[in-house]
Amino acid sequence: MSLKESLEPIFNRLPAVTSPEGHVHFKNKLMWTLGILVLYFALANVPLFGLSADSIDLFESYRAFFAGASGSLILLGIGPIVTASIVLQLLVGADVIKLDMSNPADQAFFQGAQKFMVLVMIVLQALPQVVGGFIQPDAALAATLGVSTGIITLIIFIQICIGGTFVLFMDEVVSKWGIGSGVGLFIVAGVSQQIVTGLFNWTTDSAGLPTGFFPKWIHILTDVVPSAGADFFMSGEGIMFMLINGGILAFLSTVIIFLLVVYVESTRIEIPLAHSSVRGARGKFPVKLIYASVLPMILVRALQANIQMVGLLLSSKGITFFGEFVGSTPINGMMYYLAPIHSPYDWIPSLVRQSFSSHGAPVPEIWQIGLHVLVDALFLIGGGIIFALFWIETTGMGAKPTAKKIFNSGMQIPGFRRNIGSIEKVMIRYIPKVTVIGGAFIGLLTLIASLLGTLGGAGGTGLLLAVSIVYRLYEDIASEQMMEMHPMMRSFFGQ
């Protein structure tokens, strides 16, 4: 018996959300999606019982695309889901696990394997944080209850695992009964919350300025300008203050990235289609520039986040060969170069000097900062290409599955014989090339967004993901409404 045959009964016994037997009405899909979104925000505001305020969130810098909330029941966010996806895509892409993703049986096996891997990753991502001492129990609560801190730690670990399982099944509910995917929905929810906070938050930061962009400028115009004088704002230091501390660069970056992503999402090659039996019935199959979507960027950043977590765990045990950390920030060694760029504080020399001095760490040389940026660029562009190619193969967006879907819908490409092979040849001309170009382009765009920074600390990657996901959600809603108006369209999009 092969490994696949032995694992398949285990995967089939895993709990699952029941798939709809027929078409789900658009209003019902919308209600399920909104219901899960409300539940997500509710769980994000449920604090972990027994958690100490001294705990360190290992994924604090990755919240924009890991979703979840620090210290909450959904502390892990979508981290286990994307990490499991990385592992499986690498295994399938390298033919370690041989699966034909156009085969429904292999698709079902892949989905079962992914769910099993997610459950494993929930434990593997929660356990090191608890055992490593980053998530600490409240000693005062333990004393009040008359139990040891070990019992409180176990309770925290169980809560984190329960929260991770909630996220897994919430994602499955949205995928089967709602619109889009739960992963995308949670990212949009988290990033939107950060951007709104970045615009209107009155809480002051370490420099005494309000965190929100609008409150900050009200404070600058009413207090800072009269006290500092106009000459200060004409100097180089004053201009840097307005761009970085004043949030102008982050605000402009947010607006530009938003407009650029919307433009890029609308850039596509349209392959003409005609119905084989209905004369005059024509259509187009769009191959977008970002054909694999921006979700592979989550996988790239998740890979970096997991590398950083391993380095942090080793550093906490006194193994500093790969680098040392202050809190969750790498300050030297290999981990410094492999860390993602989040904002101008990671690459502008004067701001890097300011950031490292606040940690009491040696300031890196300019060539080290440049190497850090170069490594992150290679990670984003190279990883964007690799994961985009893996993504289309494991999600049924490759040339062969697409050709089969077009053929089964009764459509054909004018001027070519009506068979799957002919359609596949045309798709091979476009899909692989566009996927590579789109993966590299979205990696470059993510790098630029990360270098400039964004409002609310959402990060370039988070903003990029949120805008693209919202745009695609809009398209999904339009498709759902079209299928409600024209039920025959369901044969192309699938039941």
C-alpha positions as a printed NumPy array, in Angstrom:
array([[  0.   ,   0.   ,   0.   ],
       [  1.38 ,   3.436,  -0.995],
       [  1.756,   6.347,   1.425],
       [ -1.094,   8.142,  -0.329],
       [ -3.455,   5.168,   0.098],
       [ -2.55 ,   4.787,   3.766],
       [ -3.065,   8.507,   4.535],
       [ -6.278,   8.963,   2.576],
       [ -8.571,   7.274,   5.191],
       [ -7.073,   9.526,   7.908],
       [ -7.694,  12.674,   5.847],
       [-11.253,  11.576,   5.062],
       [-12.037,  11.301,   8.793],
       [-10.959,  14.861,   9.557],
       [-13.864,  17.157,  10.512],
       [-14.995,  19.307,   7.608],
       [-17.572,  21.937,   6.724],
       [-20.304,  20.352,   4.591],
       [-20.23 ,  21.526,   0.981],
       [-23.45 ,  22.948,  -0.496],
       [-25.335,  20.418,  -2.63 ],
       [-26.431,  22.982,  -5.191],
       [-26.145,  26.64 ,  -6.045],
       [-25.981,  28.965,  -3.023],
       [-27.966,  32.153,  -3.526],
       [-25.913,  35.361,  -3.62 ],
       [-27.709,  36.823,  -0.593],
       [-26.939,  33.706,   1.439],
       [-23.271,  33.865,   0.411],
       [-23.124,  37.498,   1.432],
       [-24.713,  36.728,   4.816],
       [-22.249,  33.892,   5.496],
       [-19.316,  36.145,   4.554],
       [-20.48 ,  39.025,   6.769],
       [-21.269,  36.625,   9.614],
       [-17.745,  35.151,   9.553],
       [-16.27 ,  38.672,   9.389],
       [-18.198,  39.689,  12.518],
       [-17.057,  36.483,  14.249],
       [-13.444,  37.236,  13.268],
       [-13.568,  40.689,  14.89 ],
       [-15.252,  39.214,  17.963],
       [-12.535,  36.543,  18.401],
       [ -9.818,  39.16 ,  17.801],
       [-11.123,  40.984,  20.888],
       [-11.236,  37.913,  23.151],
       [ -8.007,  38.044,  25.225],
       [ -6.153,  34.873,  26.14 ],
       [ -7.009,  33.95 ,  29.714],
       [ -3.947,  33.956,  31.942],
       [ -1.605,  35.778,  29.518],
       [  1.031,  38.012,  31.111],
       [  1.564,  41.569,  29.846],
       [  5.293,  40.743,  29.558],
       [  4.673,  38.315,  26.691],
       [  6.331,  38.917,  23.299],
       [  4.401,  38.506,  20.046],
       [  6.797,  36.806,  17.629],
       [  4.64 ,  37.773,  14.647],
       [  3.986,  41.399,  15.629],
       [  5.769,  42.706,  12.506],
       [  3.772,  40.329,  10.287],
       [  0.262,  41.091,  11.553],
       [ -0.729,  42.825,   8.309],
       [ -0.713,  39.552,   6.373],
       [ -0.923,  36.984,   9.188],
       [ -4.142,  38.632,  10.42 ],
       [ -5.135,  37.72 ,  13.987],
       [ -4.437,  40.001,  16.932],
       [ -1.703,  40.036,  19.57 ],
       [ -2.773,  38.509,  22.873],
       [ -6.127,  37.348,  21.497],
       [ -7.705,  33.952,  20.981],
       [ -6.705,  34.11 ,  17.293],
       [ -3.084,  34.953,  18.084],
       [ -1.779,  32.716,  15.28 ],
       [ -4.063,  34.243,  12.659],
       [ -3.722,  32.594,   9.254],
       [ -0.077,  31.687,   9.935],
       [ -0.674,  27.904,  10.161],
       [ -2.768,  27.942,   6.968],
       [ -0.172,  29.721,   4.832],
       [  2.732,  27.755,   6.352],
       [  0.964,  24.467,   5.566],
       [  0.351,  25.75 ,   2.044],
       [  4.072,  26.545,   1.641],
       [  5.092,  23.043,   2.712],
       [  2.563,  21.287,   0.46 ],
       [  3.216,  23.482,  -2.577],
       [  6.944,  22.836,  -2.287],
       [  6.369,  19.084,  -1.93 ],
       [  3.939,  18.923,  -4.859],
       [  5.98 ,  21.332,  -6.998],
       [  9.159,  19.278,  -6.45 ],
       [  7.229,  16.03 ,  -7.242],
       [  7.991,  14.625,  -3.789],
       [  4.229,  14.086,  -3.587],
       [  2.988,  13.178,  -7.062],
       [ -0.475,  14.605,  -7.623],
       [ -2.425,  15.511, -10.743],
       [ -4.357,  18.599,  -9.671],
       [ -6.758,  18.188, -12.619],
       [ -7.882,  14.874, -11.072],
       [-10.758,  15.388,  -8.559],
       [ -9.46 ,  12.52 ,  -6.379],
       [ -6.011,  14.109,  -6.153],
       [ -7.587,  17.488,  -5.454],
       [ -9.535,  15.972,  -2.549],
       [ -6.345,  14.331,  -1.244],
       [ -4.491,  17.664,  -1.455],
       [ -7.251,  19.448,   0.477],
       [ -7.256,  16.739,   3.142],
       [ -3.469,  16.864,   3.397],
       [ -3.586,  20.638,   3.701],
       [ -6.131,  20.509,   6.523],
       [ -4.08 ,  17.883,   8.377],
       [ -0.929,  19.976,   7.864],
       [ -2.688,  23.09 ,   9.184],
       [ -3.637,  21.267,  12.39 ],
       [  0.003,  20.166,  12.765],
       [  1.237,  23.723,  12.12 ],
       [ -1.105,  25.138,  14.759],
       [  0.713,  23.037,  17.345],
       [  4.169,  23.666,  15.849],
       [  3.682,  27.446,  15.825],
       [  2.077,  27.661,  19.267],
       [  4.381,  25.262,  21.138],
       [  7.722,  27.063,  20.539],
       [  6.22 ,  30.369,  21.659],
       [  4.96 ,  28.821,  24.886],
       [  7.98 ,  26.613,  25.636],
       [ 10.439,  29.314,  24.544],
       [  9.081,  31.732,  27.13 ],
       [  7.772,  34.324,  24.66 ],
       [  4.186,  33.717,  25.767],
       [  4.278,  33.944,  29.532],
       [  1.625,  33.055,  32.135],
       [  0.331,  35.592,  34.641],
       [  2.019,  34.64 ,  37.932],
       [ -0.412,  36.752,  39.992],
       [ -3.4  ,  34.92 ,  38.508],
       [ -1.751,  31.549,  39.191],
       [ -1.218,  32.55 ,  42.828],
       [ -4.818,  33.729,  43.134],
       [ -6.165,  30.441,  41.744],
       [ -3.697,  28.422,  43.815],
       [ -2.185,  26.619,  40.832],
       [  1.281,  26.553,  39.309],
       [  2.256,  28.763,  36.363],
       [  2.668,  25.549,  34.349],
       [ -1.099,  24.957,  34.553],
       [ -1.781,  28.497,  33.328],
       [  0.722,  27.952,  30.491],
       [ -1.101,  24.752,  29.46 ],
       [ -4.432,  26.61 ,  29.476],
       [ -2.948,  29.349,  27.246],
       [ -1.577,  26.732,  24.842],
       [ -4.987,  25.02 ,  24.6  ],
       [ -6.68 ,  28.39 ,  23.94 ],
       [ -4.232,  29.209,  21.128],
       [ -4.842,  25.817,  19.494],
       [ -8.616,  26.273,  19.747],
       [ -8.323,  29.743,  18.196],
       [ -6.174,  28.41 ,  15.347],
       [ -8.763,  25.689,  14.664],
       [-11.537,  28.317,  14.631],
       [ -9.666,  30.257,  11.931],
       [ -9.211,  27.077,   9.863],
       [-12.93 ,  26.264,   9.816],
       [-13.955,  29.915,   9.391],
       [-11.81 ,  29.98 ,   6.246],
       [-13.504,  26.773,   5.059],
       [-16.983,  28.211,   5.661],
       [-16.198,  31.299,   3.554],
       [-14.615,  29.206,   0.772],
       [-17.637,  26.872,   0.525],
       [-20.595,  29.031,   1.551],
       [-19.378,  32.609,   1.167],
       [-17.62 ,  34.848,  -1.343],
       [-13.861,  34.664,  -1.931],
       [-11.703,  33.049,   0.734],
       [-11.48 ,  33.404,   4.487],
       [ -7.723,  34.023,   4.302],
       [ -8.256,  37.035,   2.045],
       [-11.188,  38.277,   4.116],
       [ -9.179,  38.212,   7.359],
       [ -6.236,  40.031,   5.756],
       [ -8.529,  42.781,   4.456],
       [-10.197,  43.094,   7.871],
       [ -6.88 ,  43.451,   9.695],
       [ -5.274,  45.849,   7.213],
       [ -8.414,  48.013,   6.98 ],
       [ -8.478,  48.311,  10.751],
       [ -4.808,  49.37 ,  10.776],
       [ -5.32 ,  51.975,   8.048],
       [ -8.37 ,  53.492,   9.78 ],
       [ -6.356,  53.597,  13.01 ],
       [ -3.448,  55.17 ,  11.096],
       [ -5.745,  57.939,   9.902],
       [ -7.717,  58.836,  13.037],
       [ -5.945,  57.484,  16.155],
       [ -5.321,  60.214,  18.794],
       [ -3.027,  58.045,  20.949],
       [  0.474,  59.575,  21.182],
       [  3.622,  57.73 ,  20.152],
       [  7.08 ,  57.719,  21.786],
       [  7.864,  61.118,  20.207],
       [  4.751,  62.682,  21.728],
       [  2.926,  62.948,  18.387],
       [ -0.569,  61.5  ,  17.798],
       [ -0.433,  58.209,  15.902],
       [ -3.185,  59.049,  13.401],
       [ -2.31 ,  61.097,  10.293],
       [ -5.039,  63.731,  10.681],
       [ -4.65 ,  64.208,  14.469],
       [ -0.875,  64.338,  13.923],
       [ -1.098,  67.22 ,  11.476],
       [ -3.58 ,  69.094,  13.63 ],
       [ -1.013,  68.804,  16.436],
       [  1.892,  69.842,  14.14 ],
       [  0.074,  72.897,  12.775],
       [ -1.211,  74.072,  16.154],
       [  1.732,  73.22 ,  18.439],
       [  4.922,  72.213,  16.605],
       [  4.954,  74.931,  13.902],
       [  4.505,  77.883,  16.308],
       [  7.198,  76.548,  18.687],
       [  9.758,  75.376,  16.086],
       [  9.283,  78.215,  13.611],
       [  8.949,  78.195,   9.833],
       [ 12.733,  78.068,   9.281],
       [ 12.91 ,  74.591,  10.829],
       [ 10.487,  73.177,   8.266],
       [ 12.535,  74.621,   5.399],
       [ 15.668,  72.793,   6.534],
       [ 16.659,  69.249,   5.572],
       [ 15.847,  68.017,   9.072],
       [ 12.435,  69.658,   8.926],
       [ 11.627,  68.119,   5.534],
       [ 12.646,  64.684,   6.847],
       [ 10.45 ,  65.29 ,   9.918],
       [  7.412,  66.068,   7.749],
       [  7.999,  63.129,   5.395],
       [  8.707,  60.455,   8.012],
       [  7.417,  61.626,  11.422],
       [  4.61 ,  63.648,   9.86 ],
       [  3.485,  60.615,   7.848],
       [  3.397,  62.364,   4.451],
       [  5.539,  59.662,   2.803],
       [  3.352,  56.903,   4.282],
       [  0.17 ,  58.707,   3.186],
       [  1.408,  59.245,  -0.392],
       [  2.708,  55.671,  -0.549],
       [ -0.689,  54.336,   0.555],
       [ -2.558,  56.326,  -2.103],
       [ -0.078,  55.499,  -4.905],
       [ -0.001,  51.77 ,  -4.107],
       [ -3.812,  51.711,  -3.982],
       [ -4.132,  53.303,  -7.439],
       [ -1.294,  51.256,  -8.927],
       [ -2.711,  47.909,  -7.758],
       [ -6.167,  48.757,  -9.135],
       [ -4.556,  49.65 , -12.486],
       [ -2.422,  46.492, -12.588],
       [ -5.384,  44.289, -11.631],
       [ -7.265,  45.613, -14.664],
       [ -4.34 ,  44.86 , -17.032],
       [ -5.   ,  41.61 , -18.87 ],
       [ -4.751,  39.631, -22.099],
       [ -8.17 ,  38.547, -23.348],
       [ -8.398,  35.294, -25.338],
       [-11.526,  35.236, -27.562],
       [-14.01 ,  32.396, -27.061],
       [-17.044,  31.249, -29.009],
       [-19.754,  28.736, -28.117],
       [-19.525,  25.554, -30.153],
       [-23.284,  25.065, -30.563],
       [-24.861,  28.507, -30.061],
       [-24.145,  30.744, -33.052],
       [-23.197,  34.28 , -32.084],
       [-22.513,  33.413, -28.434],
       [-19.049,  34.814, -27.783],
       [-16.922,  35.635, -24.782],
       [-13.386,  36.27 , -23.617],
       [-11.085,  34.479, -21.2  ],
       [ -9.009,  37.082, -19.313],
       [ -5.399,  36.251, -18.388],
       [ -4.481,  38.972, -15.894],
       [ -0.997,  40.379, -15.478],
       [ -1.233,  39.257, -11.837],
       [ -2.692,  35.908, -12.908],
       [ -1.775,  34.072,  -9.702],
       [ -3.101,  36.998,  -7.602],
       [ -0.98 ,  38.528,  -4.843],
       [ -1.583,  35.645,  -2.42 ],
       [  1.823,  34.051,  -3.241],
       [  3.315,  37.12 ,  -1.526],
       [  1.769,  35.851,   1.704],
       [  3.706,  32.636,   1.224],
       [  6.975,  34.538,   0.674],
       [  6.52 ,  36.684,   3.773],
       [  5.317,  33.672,   5.778],
       [  8.495,  31.82 ,   4.819],
       [ 10.56 ,  34.778,   6.041],
       [  8.494,  34.962,   9.242],
       [  9.101,  31.295,  10.021],
       [ 12.839,  31.686,   9.367],
       [ 12.865,  34.616,  11.788],
       [ 10.951,  32.58 ,  14.379],
       [ 13.554,  29.793,  14.225],
       [ 16.374,  32.341,  14.591],
       [ 14.637,  33.994,  17.53 ],
       [ 14.094,  30.679,  19.3  ],
       [ 17.763,  29.739,  18.822],
       [ 18.888,  33.176,  20.015],
       [ 16.745,  32.86 ,  23.152],
       [ 18.573,  29.599,  23.938],
       [ 21.972,  31.288,  23.63 ],
       [ 22.676,  30.057,  20.082],
       [ 23.594,  33.339,  18.367],
       [ 25.415,  31.895,  15.363],
       [ 22.602,  33.008,  13.028],
       [ 22.108,  36.376,  14.723],
       [ 21.022,  38.162,  17.878],
       [ 17.647,  39.724,  18.628],
       [ 16.317,  42.611,  20.702],
       [ 12.707,  41.668,  21.4  ],
       [ 11.597,  40.237,  18.046],
       [ 13.958,  42.436,  15.975],
       [ 17.182,  40.932,  14.535],
       [ 20.185,  43.224,  15.   ],
       [ 23.008,  41.271,  13.321],
       [ 24.035,  38.055,  11.599],
       [ 22.201,  36.128,   8.902],
       [ 18.812,  36.853,  10.476],
       [ 19.309,  40.6  ,   9.971],
       [ 19.794,  40.129,   6.211],
       [ 16.887,  37.671,   5.921],
       [ 14.475,  39.942,   7.818],
       [ 11.802,  41.644,   5.677],
       [ 11.913,  45.391,   4.993],
       [  8.872,  47.014,   6.631],
       [  9.432,  50.783,   6.447],
       [ 12.013,  53.564,   5.813],
       [ 13.389,  52.819,   9.309],
       [ 14.871,  49.628,   7.83 ],
       [ 16.921,  51.177,   5.   ],
       [ 17.429,  54.972,   5.293],
       [ 20.826,  55.192,   7.111],
       [ 19.88 ,  58.016,   9.499],
       [ 16.651,  56.25 ,  10.496],
       [ 18.402,  52.876,  10.82 ],
       [ 20.954,  54.551,  13.098],
       [ 18.127,  56.019,  15.185],
       [ 16.326,  52.675,  15.392],
       [ 19.407,  50.639,  16.368],
       [ 20.565,  53.255,  18.883],
       [ 17.221,  52.996,  20.668],
       [ 17.878,  49.244,  21.024],
       [ 21.425,  49.874,  22.247],
       [ 22.759,  47.76 ,  19.362],
       [ 25.723,  48.43 ,  17.015],
       [ 24.57 ,  50.346,  13.926],
       [ 25.105,  48.397,  10.65 ],
       [ 27.327,  49.851,   7.936],
       [ 25.809,  51.309,   4.782],
       [ 26.905,  48.279,   2.715],
       [ 25.173,  46.007,   5.228],
       [ 21.944,  48.012,   4.885],
       [ 22.256,  47.776,   1.09 ],
       [ 22.798,  44.016,   1.276],
       [ 19.73 ,  43.733,   3.516],
       [ 17.604,  45.504,   0.874],
       [ 19.102,  43.359,  -1.923],
       [ 18.362,  40.079,  -0.103],
       [ 14.77 ,  41.158,   0.545],
       [ 14.391,  42.104,  -3.137],
       [ 15.661,  38.672,  -4.23 ],
       [ 13.32 ,  37.001,  -1.746],
       [ 10.275,  38.924,  -2.998],
       [ 10.932,  38.768,  -6.74 ],
       [ 12.367,  35.221,  -6.858],
       [  9.855,  33.906,  -4.318],
       [  7.025,  35.685,  -6.148],
       [  7.871,  33.816,  -9.361],
       [  8.326,  30.404,  -7.703],
       [  5.216,  30.536,  -5.528],
       [  3.116,  32.001,  -8.376],
       [  3.997,  28.988, -10.545],
       [  3.266,  26.584,  -7.683],
       [  0.032,  28.449,  -6.9  ],
       [ -1.526,  28.1  , -10.362],
       [ -0.681,  24.393, -10.483],
       [ -2.123,  23.566,  -7.052],
       [ -5.27 ,  25.688,  -7.463],
       [ -6.285,  24.415, -10.897],
       [ -5.355,  27.629, -12.728],
       [ -2.702,  26.039, -14.959],
       [ -2.997,  25.673, -18.727],
       [ -4.377,  22.107, -18.677],
       [ -7.125,  22.57 , -16.005],
       [ -8.153,  25.883, -17.598],
       [ -8.395,  24.294, -21.048],
       [-10.535,  21.488, -19.609],
       [-12.826,  24.002, -17.873],
       [-13.313,  25.983, -21.111],
       [-13.974,  22.793, -23.098],
       [-16.528,  21.49 , -20.563],
       [-18.384,  24.808, -20.663],
       [-19.047,  24.306, -24.376],
       [-16.73 ,  27.116, -25.443],
       [-13.877,  26.964, -27.94 ],
       [-11.212,  29.277, -29.359],
       [-12.216,  30.523, -32.852],
       [ -9.927,  29.164, -35.578],
       [ -8.883,  26.081, -33.573],
       [-10.317,  22.58 , -33.414],
       [-12.704,  21.981, -30.564],
       [-10.653,  19.699, -28.325],
       [ -8.822,  20.109, -25.04 ],
       [ -5.395,  19.743, -26.665],
       [ -5.908,  22.701, -29.021],
       [ -7.171,  24.943, -26.228],
       [ -4.301,  23.859, -23.976],
       [ -1.703,  24.81 , -26.611],
       [ -3.099,  28.346, -26.749],
       [ -3.176,  28.595, -22.956],
       [  0.458,  27.424, -22.708],
       [  1.465,  30.378, -24.896],
       [  0.144,  32.83 , -22.315],
       [ -0.436,  31.468, -18.818],
       [  3.126,  30.349, -17.805],
       [  4.753,  33.513, -19.229],
       [  2.209,  35.875, -17.683],
       [  2.514,  34.029, -14.362],
       [  6.303,  34.541, -14.275],
       [  6.078,  38.208, -15.308],
       [  3.224,  38.839, -12.856],
       [  5.04 ,  37.092,  -9.992],
       [  8.179,  39.172, -10.555],
       [  6.186,  42.38 , -10.952],
       [  4.134,  41.885,  -7.801],
       [  7.355,  41.091,  -5.902],
       [  8.897,  44.36 ,  -7.124],
       [  5.742,  46.275,  -6.238],
       [  5.752,  44.734,  -2.748],
       [  9.386,  45.778,  -2.292],
       [  8.656,  49.392,  -3.268],
       [  5.626,  49.519,  -0.964],
       [  7.676,  48.071,   1.904],
       [ 10.492,  50.575,   1.371],
       [  8.125,  53.551,   1.489],
       [  5.932,  52.357,   4.366],
       [  2.168,  52.842,   4.786],
       [ -0.388,  54.369,   7.109],
       [ -1.077,  52.596,  10.378],
       [  1.956,  50.332,  10.101],
       [  0.005,  48.013,   7.787],
       [  3.191,  47.49 ,   5.793],
       [  3.653,  47.503,   2.043],
       [  2.873,  43.805,   1.75 ],
       [ -0.296,  44.121,   3.805],
       [ -1.599,  47.1  ,   1.839],
       [ -0.805,  45.435,  -1.475],
       [ -2.631,  42.28 ,  -0.418],
       [ -5.642,  44.154,   0.94 ],
       [ -6.193,  46.302,  -2.168],
       [ -5.796,  43.357,  -4.546],
       [ -8.062,  41.102,  -2.467],
       [-10.773,  43.801,  -2.276],
       [-10.564,  44.293,  -6.062],
       [-10.913,  40.548,  -6.653],
       [-13.721,  40.37 ,  -4.101],
       [-15.511,  43.052,  -6.087],
       [-15.064,  40.934,  -9.241],
       [-16.326,  37.824,  -7.411],
       [-19.422,  39.707,  -6.273],
       [-20.021,  40.906,  -9.854],
       [-19.666,  37.292, -11.108],
       [-22.099,  36.047,  -8.448],
       [-24.649,  38.656,  -9.452],
       [-24.182,  37.718, -13.118],
       [-24.844,  34.063, -12.334],
       [-27.975,  35.018, -10.398],
       [-29.236,  36.91 , -13.456],
       [-28.117,  34.267, -15.974],
       [-28.183,  30.75 , -14.434],
       [-26.653,  29.22 , -17.607],
       [-23.39 ,  31.05 , -16.763],
       [-22.959,  28.62 , -13.842],
       [-21.877,  25.878, -16.247],
       [-18.694,  27.845, -16.972],
       [-17.911,  28.981, -13.438],
       [-18.847,  25.62 , -11.869],
       [-21.731,  24.609,  -9.63 ]])
